Amino acid sequence: MKVKIKRLDKDLPLPRYETSGSVGFDLLCRESVMVAPQTVALIPANVIVKTPSGYMLMVTLRSSTPRKRGLLIPHGVGIIDPDYCGEGDEIQIQVYNFTDQPVTVERGDRIAQGVFVRVDTPEWSEVSEMRSEPRGGFGSTDHKN
């Protein structure tokens, strides 16, 4: 798959897959950002990506980021749509500092990763009823009879 990408700071490398088995490519911080305790901040990822039609670009933290830095993505993952690719559409990583100390992410740090995920757009088929027997409610598969 060929994907158009634009770097904003050409001194930083393009995102890359660190190993041949990596599913996600690392996103680099374009500029140093200090995240105050118990606050949300945006970290610029230095790239604008033209996600191919039929895909979304999922952005999530690297698995080591919460443990090493005390940062989480407040909504779990970021979803980059195929039409988010204009000149001002730099990928931003939203982070929440869950510690009691400021956290600084330095220029060039790898804190997040991107994964292309195939998606489909459904054609809705509205019905007046669903199945007749309810499954049992929220978390119902956790309870055995």
C-alpha positions in Angstrom: 0.0 0.0 0.0 1.4 3.4 -0.9 0.5 6.2 1.5 1.2 9.9 1.0 2.9 11.6 4.0 4.3 15.0 4.6 6.9 15.8 7.3 6.6 19.3 8.8 10.2 19.2 10.3 12.4 17.6 7.7 15.2 17.2 10.3 13.2 14.4 12.0 12.9 11.1 10.2 9.8 9.6 8.6 7.9 7.3 10.9 9.1 3.7 10.6 8.3 0.2 11.7 11.1 -0.7 14.2 11.1 -4.4 13.5 9.9 -6.6 10.6 7.1 -7.9 12.8 5.9 -4.5 14.0 2.2 -3.8 13.3 2.5 -0.1 14.2 4.9 2.6 13.1 6.3 5.0 15.6 5.3 8.6 15.7 7.8 11.2 16.8 7.2 14.4 18.8 7.9 17.4 16.6 8.6 19.8 19.5 9.2 19.5 23.3 5.9 19.7 25.2 5.5 19.9 29.0 2.3 18.3 30.2 1.2 19.6 33.6 0.0 17.2 36.3 -3.6 16.0 35.9 -4.0 17.8 32.5 -4.6 17.0 28.9 -2.1 18.3 26.2 -1.6 17.8 22.5 1.7 16.6 21.2 2.5 17.4 17.5 3.5 14.2 15.6 5.3 16.0 12.7 3.3 14.4 9.9 0.2 14.8 7.8 -0.9 11.4 6.4 -3.3 10.8 3.6 -5.0 7.6 4.9 -6.1 5.5 2.0 -9.8 5.1 1.3 -11.2 2.1 3.0 -8.9 2.5 6.0 -8.5 4.5 9.2 -5.3 5.4 10.9 -5.5 4.4 14.5 -3.2 6.3 16.8 -2.3 4.8 20.2 0.4 5.2 22.8 3.4 2.9 22.7 3.0 0.2 25.4 5.8 1.7 27.5 4.5 5.2 27.6 2.1 5.0 30.5 4.7 3.1 32.7 7.7 5.2 31.8 6.1 8.6 31.5 2.8 8.6 33.3 0.8 9.5 30.2 -2.4 8.0 28.8 -4.6 8.8 25.8 -7.8 10.0 27.5 -10.1 8.5 25.0 -8.2 5.3 24.5 -7.2 5.7 20.8 -7.2 8.4 18.2 -8.9 7.8 14.8 -7.6 9.6 11.8 -10.1 9.7 8.9 -9.1 9.6 5.3 -10.2 13.2 4.8 -8.0 14.6 7.6 -5.1 15.3 5.3 -5.0 19.1 4.6 -2.0 21.4 5.0 -3.0 22.1 8.6 -3.9 18.6 9.6 -0.8 17.5 11.5 -1.5 14.4 13.6 -1.7 15.4 17.2 -1.4 12.9 20.1 -3.7 13.8 22.9 -2.3 12.8 26.3 -3.3 13.0 29.9 -0.7 13.2 32.6 -2.0 11.1 35.4 0.9 11.8 37.7 1.4 14.6 40.3 4.5 15.9 38.5 5.0 17.7 35.1 6.0 15.4 32.3 8.2 16.7 29.4 8.1 14.9 26.1 11.2 15.9 24.1 11.5 16.6 20.4 12.1 13.4 18.6 10.7 11.1 21.4 8.7 8.1 20.2 5.6 8.0 22.4 2.8 6.9 20.1 2.3 4.6 17.1 0.0 4.4 14.1 -1.7 1.4 12.7 -3.7 1.3 9.4 -7.0 -0.6 10.0 -9.3 -1.6 7.2 -12.9 -0.3 7.7 -16.1 -0.7 5.9 -19.1 1.6 5.6 -22.3 -0.4 6.3 -25.6 0.0 4.6 -28.2 0.1 7.4 -31.1 -2.3 7.3 -33.5 -1.0 9.9 -35.8 -3.5 11.5 -38.7 -3.2 14.0 -37.4 -6.0 16.3 -34.2 -7.7 17.0 -33.8 -11.2 18.5 -36.6 -12.3 20.8 -34.5 -13.5 23.7 -32.3 -10.9 25.4 -28.7 -12.0 26.1 -28.8 -10.8 29.7 -27.6 -7.2 29.7 -24.3 -5.4 30.0 -21.4 -7.8 30.9 -23.7 -10.8 30.5 -21.0 -13.1 29.2 -19.2 -12.7 32.6 -22.0 -14.5 34.4 -22.5 -18.3 34.2 -25.8 -19.8 35.1 
